[in-house]
């Protein structure tokens, strides 16, 4: 199973339009377009899962740089998701801050 990153998607792109593009090159297991958590609007990228690695490689080679919805797609093998630390969220714990409260 290969997970493929599809970048520079137009905001009007649908899972069906991305699926049909990739199905010309092999079996597509899953398509997901990433949306903003708060607004629900597409973020301009997504992922395609293809069970056959050889078909996935051919799709990446054939489709990288092609246009969908007037935008040139950036397609490559997805990198593994980074592990998040237990502190996460970017918030500091404890005191500190810019100035003294005294």
C-alpha distances in whole Angstrom, upper triangle without the diagonal:
4,7,10,13,16,19,23,22,26,27,27,24,22,19,20,21,18,16,18,18,14,15,17,15,12,11,10,9,11,13,15,18,20,23,26,27,30,31,28,28,25,24,23,20,16,13,10,7,6,4,6,6,10,10,9,11,14,13,14,17,18,18,19,23,23,25,24,27,29,27,25,21,20,16,14,11,11,13,13,15,19,20,23,27,29,32,29,31,33,36,39,40,44,47,47,47,49,52,55,56,59
4,6,10,13,16,20,19,23,24,25,21,20,17,19,19,16,15,17,16,13,14,16,13,12,11,10,10,11,12,14,16,18,21,24,25,29,29,26,26,23,22,20,17,14,10,8,6,5,6,7,6,9,9,6,9,12,11,11,14,16,15,16,19,20,22,21,24,26,24,22,18,16,13,10,7,8,10,11,14,17,19,22,26,28,31,28,29,31,34,37,39,42,45,45,45,47,50,53,54,58
4,7,10,13,17,16,20,21,22,19,18,15,17,18,14,13,16,15,12,14,17,15,14,13,10,10,9,10,11,13,14,18,20,22,25,26,23,22,19,18,17,13,10,7,6,5,7,9,10,9,12,12,8,10,13,12,11,14,16,15,15,18,19,20,19,22,24,21,20,16,14,11,9,6,6,8,9,11,15,17,20,23,26,28,25,26,28,31,34,36,40,42,42,42,44,47,50,51,54
4,6,10,13,13,17,19,20,16,16,14,16,15,12,12,15,13,10,13,15,13,13,13,11,11,10,9,10,12,13,17,20,21,25,25,22,21,17,16,14,11,8,5,5,6,8,11,12,10,13,11,8,9,12,9,8,11,13,11,11,14,15,17,16,19,20,18,16,12,10,7,6,4,5,9,11,12,16,19,21,25,28,29,26,27,28,32,35,37,41,43,43,42,43,47,50,51,55
4,6,10,11,14,16,17,14,15,13,16,15,11,13,16,14,12,15,17,16,16,16,13,14,12,10,10,10,11,14,17,19,22,22,20,18,15,13,11,7,6,5,7,9,11,15,16,14,16,15,11,12,14,11,9,13,14,12,10,13,14,15,15,17,18,15,14,10,8,6,5,6,5,8,11,12,15,18,20,24,26,28,25,25,26,29,32,35,38,40,40,39,40,44,47,48,52
4,7,7,11,13,14,11,12,11,14,12,9,11,14,11,11,14,16,15,16,16,14,15,13,10,10,9,10,13,16,19,22,21,18,17,13,11,9,6,5,6,7,11,13,16,17,16,17,16,12,13,14,11,9,12,13,10,9,10,11,12,11,13,15,12,10,7,6,5,7,9,8,12,14,15,18,21,23,26,29,30,27,26,27,31,34,37,40,42,41,40,41,45,48,49,53
4,6,9,11,13,11,13,13,16,14,11,14,16,14,14,17,19,18,19,20,17,18,16,13,12,10,10,13,15,18,20,19,18,15,12,9,6,4,7,9,11,14,17,20,21,20,21,19,16,16,17,14,12,14,15,11,10,10,11,11,11,13,13,10,9,6,5,6,9,11,10,13,16,16,18,22,23,26,29,29,26,25,26,29,32,35,39,40,39,38,39,42,46,47,51
4,6,9,11,10,13,14,16,14,12,16,17,15,16,19,20,20,22,22,20,21,19,15,14,11,12,13,15,19,20,19,17,14,11,9,5,6,9,12,14,18,20,23,24,23,24,22,19,19,20,16,14,16,16,13,11,10,11,10,9,10,10,7,7,5,6,9,12,15,14,16,19,19,21,25,25,29,31,32,28,27,27,30,34,37,40,41,40,39,39,43,46,47,51
4,6,8,6,9,11,13,11,9,13,14,12,14,17,18,19,20,21,18,19,17,13,12,9,10,12,14,18,19,17,15,12,9,8,5,5,8,11,13,16,19,22,23,23,24,21,18,20,20,16,15,17,16,13,12,11,11,9,7,8,9,7,8,6,8,10,13,16,15,18,20,20,22,26,26,30,32,33,29,27,28,32,35,38,41,43,42,40,41,44,47,48,52
4,5,5,9,12,13,11,11,15,15,14,16,19,20,21,23,23,20,22,19,15,14,11,12,12,14,18,19,17,15,11,9,9,6,8,11,14,16,20,22,25,27,26,27,24,22,23,23,19,18,20,19,15,15,14,13,10,7,6,7,6,9,9,12,14,17,20,19,22,24,23,25,29,29,32,35,35,31,29,30,33,36,39,43,44,43,41,41,45,48,49,53
4,6,8,11,14,12,12,16,17,16,18,21,22,23,25,25,21,22,19,15,13,10,10,10,12,15,16,13,11,8,6,7,6,9,11,15,17,20,23,27,28,28,29,27,24,25,25,22,21,23,22,18,18,17,16,13,11,9,11,10,13,12,15,16,19,21,20,23,24,23,25,28,28,32,33,33,29,27,28,31,35,38,41,42,41,39,40,43,46,47,51
4,6,10,11,10,11,14,15,15,17,19,21,22,24,23,20,22,19,15,14,11,12,12,14,17,18,15,13,10,8,11,9,11,13,16,17,21,23,26,28,28,29,26,24,26,25,22,21,24,22,18,19,18,16,13,10,7,10,11,14,14,16,18,21,23,22,25,27,26,28,31,31,34,36,36,33,31,32,34,38,41,44,45,45,43,44,47,50,50,54
4,7,8,6,7,10,11,11,13,16,17,19,20,20,17,18,15,12,11,8,11,12,15,18,19,17,14,11,9,11,9,9,10,13,13,17,19,23,24,25,25,22,20,22,22,18,18,20,19,15,16,16,14,11,8,7,10,10,12,11,14,15,18,20,19,22,24,23,26,29,30,33,35,36,32,30,32,35,38,41,44,46,45,44,44,48,51,52,55
4,5,5,6,9,10,11,13,14,16,18,19,18,15,16,13,9,9,7,11,11,15,17,19,17,14,12,9,12,11,11,10,12,12,15,17,21,23,24,25,22,20,22,22,18,19,21,20,17,18,18,16,14,10,10,14,14,16,14,16,16,19,20,19,22,24,23,26,29,29,33,35,35,32,30,32,35,39,41,44,46,46,45,46,49,52,52,56
4,6,5,6,9,10,11,12,15,16,16,15,11,12,9,6,6,6,10,12,16,18,20,18,15,14,11,13,12,11,9,10,9,12,14,17,20,21,22,19,17,20,20,16,17,20,19,16,17,18,17,15,12,13,16,16,17,14,16,15,17,18,17,20,21,21,24,27,28,31,33,34,31,30,32,35,38,40,44,46,46,45,46,50,52,53,57
4,5,5,6,9,10,10,13,15,15,14,11,12,10,8,10,10,14,15,19,21,23,21,18,17,14,17,15,14,12,13,11,14,15,18,20,21,22,19,18,20,20,16,18,21,19,16,18,19,17,15,12,13,17,17,18,16,18,17,19,20,20,23,24,24,28,30,31,35,37,38,35,34,36,38,42,44,48,50,50,49,50,53,56,57,60
4,5,5,6,9,10,12,14,15,15,12,14,13,10,11,11,14,16,20,22,24,22,19,17,14,16,14,13,12,13,12,15,16,19,20,21,22,18,17,20,18,15,16,18,16,13,16,16,13,12,8,9,13,13,14,13,16,15,18,19,19,23,25,25,28,31,32,36,38,39,35,34,36,39,43,45,48,50,50,49,50,53,56,57,61
4,6,5,6,9,11,12,13,13,10,12,10,7,9,9,13,15,19,21,23,22,19,17,13,15,12,11,9,9,8,11,13,16,17,18,19,16,14,16,16,12,13,16,14,11,13,14,12,11,8,10,13,13,13,11,13,12,14,15,16,19,21,22,25,28,29,33,35,36,33,32,34,37,40,43,46,48,48,47,48,51,54,55,59
4,5,5,6,9,10,10,9,7,9,8,6,9,11,14,17,21,23,25,24,20,19,16,18,15,14,11,10,8,10,10,14,15,16,17,14,13,16,15,11,13,16,15,12,15,17,14,14,12,14,17,16,16,14,15,14,16,16,16,20,21,22,26,28,30,34,36,37,34,33,35,39,42,44,48,50,50,49,50,54,57,57,61
4,5,5,7,9,10,10,9,12,12,10,13,14,18,20,24,26,28,27,23,22,19,20,18,16,14,14,11,13,13,16,16,18,18,14,14,17,15,12,14,16,14,12,15,16,14,13,11,13,16,16,16,14,17,15,17,18,19,23,25,26,29,32,34,37,40,41,38,37,39,42,45,48,51,53,53,52,53,57,60,60,64
4,6,6,8,10,11,10,13,13,11,14,14,17,20,24,26,29,27,24,22,18,19,16,15,13,13,11,13,13,16,16,17,17,13,12,14,13,9,11,13,10,8,11,13,10,10,9,12,14,14,13,11,14,12,15,16,18,21,23,25,28,31,33,37,39,40,37,36,38,41,45,47,51,53,52,51,52,56,59,60,63
4,5,6,7,8,7,10,11,10,13,14,17,20,24,26,29,28,24,23,19,20,17,15,13,11,8,10,9,12,12,13,13,10,9,11,10,6,9,11,10,8,11,13,12,13,12,15,17,16,15,12,13,11,13,14,15,19,21,22,26,29,31,35,37,39,35,35,37,40,43,46,49,52,51,50,52,55,58,59,63
4,5,5,6,6,10,11,11,14,16,20,23,26,28,31,30,26,25,22,23,20,18,16,14,10,11,9,12,12,14,13,10,10,13,11,9,12,14,12,11,15,17,15,16,14,17,20,19,18,16,17,15,16,16,18,22,23,25,28,31,33,37,39,41,38,38,40,43,46,48,52,54,54,53,55,58,61,62,66
4,6,8,10,13,15,14,18,19,22,25,29,31,34,32,29,27,24,25,22,20,18,16,13,14,12,14,13,15,14,10,11,13,10,8,12,13,10,10,14,16,13,15,14,17,19,19,18,16,17,15,17,18,20,24,25,27,31,34,36,40,42,44,41,40,42,46,49,51,55,57,57,56,57,60,63,64,68
4,7,9,13,14,14,18,19,22,26,29,31,34,33,30,28,25,25,22,20,18,15,12,12,10,12,10,11,10,6,8,9,7,5,9,10,8,9,13,15,14,16,16,19,21,20,18,16,16,14,14,15,18,21,23,25,29,32,34,38,40,42,39,39,41,44,47,50,53,56,55,55,56,59,62,63,67
4,6,10,12,13,17,19,22,26,29,31,34,33,30,29,25,26,23,20,18,15,12,11,8,9,8,10,9,5,7,10,9,8,11,13,12,12,15,18,17,19,18,21,23,22,21,18,19,15,16,15,18,21,22,24,28,31,33,37,39,41,38,39,41,44,47,49,53,55,55,55,56,60,62,63,67
4,6,9,11,15,18,21,24,28,29,32,32,28,27,24,25,23,20,17,14,10,9,6,7,7,10,11,8,9,12,12,10,13,16,15,15,18,21,19,21,19,22,25,24,23,20,20,17,17,16,17,21,21,23,27,29,32,35,37,40,37,37,39,43,46,47,51,54,54,54,55,59,61,62,66
4,6,8,11,14,17,20,24,25,29,28,24,24,21,22,20,17,14,11,7,6,5,7,9,11,12,9,9,13,13,10,13,16,15,14,17,19,18,19,17,20,23,22,21,18,18,15,15,14,15,18,19,20,24,26,29,32,34,37,34,34,36,39,42,44,48,51,51,50,52,55,58,59,62
4,7,10,14,17,20,23,24,27,27,23,24,21,22,21,17,14,11,8,5,5,6,10,12,14,12,11,15,16,14,15,19,18,17,19,22,21,22,20,22,25,24,23,20,20,17,17,15,15,18,18,19,23,24,27,30,32,34,32,32,35,37,41,42,46,49,49,49,51,54,56,57,61
4,7,10,13,16,19,20,24,23,20,20,17,18,17,14,11,8,6,5,7,9,13,14,17,14,12,16,17,14,15,19,19,17,19,21,20,21,18,20,23,22,22,18,18,16,16,15,14,17,17,17,21,23,25,28,30,32,29,29,32,34,38,39,43,46,46,46,47,51,53,54,58
4,7,10,13,16,18,21,20,17,17,14,15,14,11,7,6,5,6,9,12,15,16,18,15,13,16,17,14,14,18,18,15,16,19,18,18,15,17,20,18,18,15,16,13,14,14,13,16,17,17,20,23,24,28,30,31,28,28,30,33,36,38,42,44,45,44,45,49,52,52,56
4,6,9,13,14,17,17,13,13,11,11,11,9,6,5,7,9,12,15,18,18,21,18,16,19,20,16,16,20,20,17,18,19,19,18,16,17,20,18,18,15,15,14,15,15,13,16,16,15,18,21,22,25,27,28,25,24,27,30,33,35,39,41,41,40,42,45,48,49,52
4,6,10,12,15,14,11,10,7,8,8,6,4,6,9,12,15,18,21,21,23,21,18,20,21,18,17,20,20,17,17,18,18,17,14,14,17,15,16,13,14,13,15,16,14,16,17,16,19,21,22,26,27,28,25,23,25,28,32,34,38,40,40,39,40,43,46,47,51
4,7,9,12,12,9,9,6,6,7,6,5,8,11,14,17,20,23,23,25,23,20,22,23,20,19,22,23,19,19,20,20,19,16,17,19,17,18,15,15,15,16,16,14,15,16,14,17,19,19,22,24,25,21,20,22,25,28,30,34,36,36,35,36,40,42,43,47
4,6,9,8,5,5,4,5,8,8,9,12,15,17,21,24,27,27,29,27,24,26,27,24,22,26,26,22,22,22,22,21,18,17,20,18,20,17,18,18,19,20,17,19,19,17,19,21,20,23,25,25,21,19,21,24,27,30,33,35,35,34,35,38,41,41,45
4,6,6,5,5,6,6,10,11,12,15,18,21,24,27,30,29,32,30,27,29,30,27,25,29,29,25,24,25,25,23,21,20,22,20,22,20,20,20,22,22,19,20,20,17,19,20,19,22,23,23,19,17,19,21,24,27,30,32,32,30,31,35,37,38,41
4,6,6,8,10,10,13,14,14,17,20,22,26,28,31,31,34,32,29,31,32,29,28,31,32,28,27,28,28,27,24,23,25,24,25,23,23,23,24,24,21,21,21,18,19,20,18,21,21,21,17,15,17,19,23,25,28,30,30,29,31,34,36,36,40
4,6,8,11,11,15,16,17,20,23,25,29,32,34,34,37,35,32,34,35,32,31,34,34,31,30,30,30,28,26,25,26,25,27,25,25,26,27,27,24,25,24,21,22,23,21,23,23,22,19,16,18,19,23,25,28,29,30,28,30,32,35,35,38
4,5,9,10,14,15,17,20,23,25,29,32,34,34,37,35,32,34,35,31,30,33,33,29,29,28,28,26,23,22,24,23,25,24,24,25,27,27,25,26,26,23,24,25,24,26,27,26,22,19,21,23,26,28,31,33,33,31,32,35,38,37,41
4,7,9,12,13,14,17,20,22,26,28,31,31,34,31,29,31,32,28,27,31,30,27,26,27,26,24,21,20,22,21,23,22,22,23,25,25,22,24,24,21,23,24,23,26,27,27,23,21,23,24,28,30,33,35,35,34,35,38,40,40,44
4,6,9,11,13,16,19,22,25,28,31,31,33,30,27,29,30,27,26,29,28,24,24,24,23,21,18,16,19,18,20,19,20,21,23,24,22,23,24,22,23,25,24,27,29,28,25,22,24,26,29,32,35,36,36,34,35,39,41,41,45
4,6,8,9,13,15,19,22,25,27,27,29,27,24,26,26,23,22,25,24,21,20,20,20,18,15,14,16,15,17,15,16,17,19,20,18,20,21,19,21,24,23,27,28,28,24,22,24,26,30,33,36,38,37,36,36,40,43,43,47
4,6,8,12,15,18,22,25,27,27,28,26,23,25,26,22,21,24,24,20,19,19,19,17,15,15,16,14,16,14,14,15,17,19,16,18,19,17,19,21,21,24,26,26,22,20,21,24,28,30,34,35,35,33,34,37,40,41,45
4,7,11,14,17,20,24,25,25,26,24,21,22,23,19,18,20,20,16,15,15,15,14,12,12,13,10,12,10,11,12,15,17,15,17,19,18,20,23,23,26,29,29,25,23,24,27,31,33,37,38,38,36,37,40,43,44,48
4,7,10,14,17,20,22,21,23,21,17,19,20,17,15,18,18,15,13,14,15,14,12,13,15,12,12,9,9,10,12,13,11,14,16,15,17,20,21,25,27,27,24,23,24,27,30,33,37,38,38,36,37,41,44,45,49
4,7,10,13,17,19,18,20,18,15,17,18,15,14,17,17,14,14,15,15,15,13,14,17,14,14,11,11,10,11,12,10,13,14,13,16,19,20,24,26,27,24,23,25,28,31,34,37,39,39,38,39,43,46,47,50
4,7,10,13,15,15,17,15,12,14,16,13,12,16,16,14,13,16,16,16,15,17,19,17,16,12,11,9,10,9,8,11,12,12,16,18,20,24,26,28,24,24,26,29,32,35,38,41,41,40,41,45,47,48,52
4,6,10,12,12,14,12,9,12,13,10,10,14,15,12,13,16,16,16,15,17,20,18,17,13,13,10,10,10,9,13,14,15,18,21,23,27,29,31,28,28,30,33,36,38,42,44,44,43,45,49,51,52,56
4,7,9,10,13,11,8,12,13,11,12,15,16,15,16,19,19,20,18,21,23,21,20,16,16,12,12,10,10,13,13,14,18,20,23,27,29,31,28,28,31,34,37,39,42,45,45,45,46,50,53,53,57
4,6,7,9,8,6,10,11,9,11,14,15,14,16,19,19,20,19,22,24,23,21,18,17,13,13,11,12,15,15,17,21,23,26,30,32,34,31,32,34,37,40,42,46,48,49,48,50,54,56,57,61
4,6,9,8,8,11,13,12,14,16,17,17,19,22,22,24,23,26,28,26,25,21,20,17,15,13,14,16,16,19,22,24,27,30,32,35,33,34,36,39,42,43,47,50,50,50,52,55,58,59,62
4,6,5,6,9,10,11,12,14,15,16,18,22,21,24,23,27,28,27,25,21,20,17,15,13,15,17,18,21,24,26,29,33,35,37,35,36,38,41,44,46,49,52,52,52,54,58,60,61,65
4,5,5,6,9,10,10,12,14,15,16,20,20,23,23,27,28,26,23,20,19,15,13,10,13,15,16,19,22,24,28,31,34,36,34,35,37,40,42,44,48,51,50,50,52,56,58,60,63
4,5,5,6,9,10,11,12,14,16,19,19,22,23,27,28,26,23,20,19,15,14,12,15,18,19,22,25,28,31,34,37,39,37,38,40,43,46,47,51,54,53,53,55,58,61,62,66
4,5,5,6,9,10,10,12,14,18,17,20,20,23,25,23,21,18,18,14,13,12,15,18,20,22,26,28,31,35,37,40,37,38,39,43,46,48,51,54,54,53,55,58,61,62,66
4,5,5,6,9,10,10,12,16,16,18,18,22,23,21,19,15,15,11,10,9,11,14,16,19,22,25,28,31,34,36,33,34,36,39,42,44,48,50,50,49,51,54,57,59,62
4,5,5,6,9,10,11,14,15,18,19,23,24,21,18,15,14,10,9,8,12,14,17,20,23,26,29,32,35,37,34,35,36,40,42,45,48,51,50,50,51,55,57,59,62
4,5,5,6,8,10,14,14,17,18,22,22,20,18,15,15,11,11,11,15,18,20,23,26,29,32,35,38,40,37,38,39,43,46,48,52,54,53,53,54,57,60,62,65
4,5,5,6,8,11,11,14,14,18,19,17,15,12,12,9,9,10,13,17,19,22,25,28,31,34,37,39,36,36,37,41,44,46,50,52,51,50,52,55,58,60,63
4,6,5,6,10,10,13,14,18,19,16,13,10,9,6,6,8,11,14,17,19,22,25,28,32,35,36,33,33,34,38,41,43,47,49,48,48,48,52,55,57,60
4,6,6,9,10,14,16,19,19,17,14,12,11,8,8,10,14,17,20,22,25,28,31,34,38,39,36,36,37,41,44,46,50,52,51,50,51,54,57,59,63
4,6,8,8,12,13,17,17,16,13,11,11,9,11,13,16,19,22,25,28,31,33,37,40,41,38,38,39,43,46,48,52,54,53,52,53,56,59,61,65
4,6,5,8,10,14,14,12,9,8,8,7,9,12,15,18,21,23,26,29,31,35,38,39,36,36,37,40,43,46,49,51,50,49,50,54,57,58,62
4,6,9,11,14,14,11,8,6,5,5,7,11,13,16,19,21,24,27,30,33,36,37,34,34,34,38,41,43,47,49,48,46,47,51,54,55,59
4,7,9,13,11,9,5,5,6,7,10,14,16,19,22,24,26,30,31,35,38,39,35,35,35,39,41,44,48,49,48,46,47,50,54,55,59
4,7,10,9,8,5,6,8,9,12,16,18,21,24,26,28,32,33,37,40,41,37,36,37,41,44,46,50,51,50,49,49,53,56,58,61
4,7,6,5,4,6,9,11,15,18,19,23,26,26,29,33,34,37,40,41,37,36,37,40,43,46,50,51,50,48,48,52,55,57,60
4,5,6,7,7,11,12,16,18,19,23,25,26,28,32,33,37,39,40,36,35,36,39,42,45,48,50,49,47,48,51,55,56,59
4,6,8,10,13,15,19,21,22,25,27,27,30,33,34,38,40,40,36,35,36,39,42,45,48,50,49,47,47,51,54,55,58
4,7,9,13,15,19,22,23,26,29,29,31,34,35,39,41,41,38,36,36,40,43,46,49,50,49,47,47,50,54,55,59
4,6,9,12,16,19,20,22,25,26,28,31,32,35,38,38,34,33,33,37,40,43,46,47,46,44,44,48,51,52,56
4,7,10,13,17,18,20,24,24,26,30,31,35,38,38,34,33,34,37,40,43,46,48,46,45,45,48,52,53,57
4,6,10,13,14,17,20,21,23,27,28,32,35,35,32,31,31,35,38,41,44,46,45,43,44,47,51,52,56
4,7,10,11,14,17,18,20,24,26,29,32,33,29,29,29,33,36,39,42,44,42,41,42,45,49,50,54
4,7,9,12,15,17,19,23,25,28,31,32,29,29,30,33,36,39,43,44,44,42,43,47,50,52,55
4,6,9,12,15,17,21,23,26,30,31,28,28,29,33,35,38,41,43,43,42,43,47,49,51,55
4,6,9,12,15,18,21,24,27,29,26,27,28,32,34,37,40,42,42,41,43,46,49,51,54
4,6,9,11,15,17,21,24,25,23,23,25,28,31,33,37,39,39,38,40,43,46,47,51
4,6,8,12,15,18,21,23,20,21,22,26,28,30,34,36,36,36,37,41,43,45,48
4,6,9,12,15,18,20,18,20,21,25,27,29,32,35,35,35,37,40,43,44,47
4,6,9,13,15,17,15,16,18,21,24,25,29,32,32,32,34,37,40,41,44
4,6,9,13,14,12,14,15,19,21,22,26,29,29,29,31,34,36,38,41
4,7,10,12,10,13,14,17,19,20,24,27,27,28,30,34,35,37,40
4,7,8,7,9,11,14,15,17,20,23,24,24,27,30,32,33,36
4,5,6,9,10,12,13,14,18,21,21,22,25,28,30,31,34
4,6,9,11,12,13,12,16,19,20,22,25,28,29,30,33
4,7,8,8,9,9,12,16,17,18,21,24,25,26,29
4,6,7,9,11,14,17,18,19,21,24,26,27,30
4,5,9,11,14,17,17,17,20,23,25,25,29
4,7,10,13,15,15,14,17,20,22,23,27
4,6,10,11,12,12,15,18,19,20,23
4,7,8,9,9,13,15,17,18,21
4,7,9,11,14,16,17,17,20
4,7,9,13,14,14,15,17
4,7,10,11,11,11,14
4,7,8,9,10,13
4,6,8,9,13
4,7,9,12
4,6,9
4,6
4
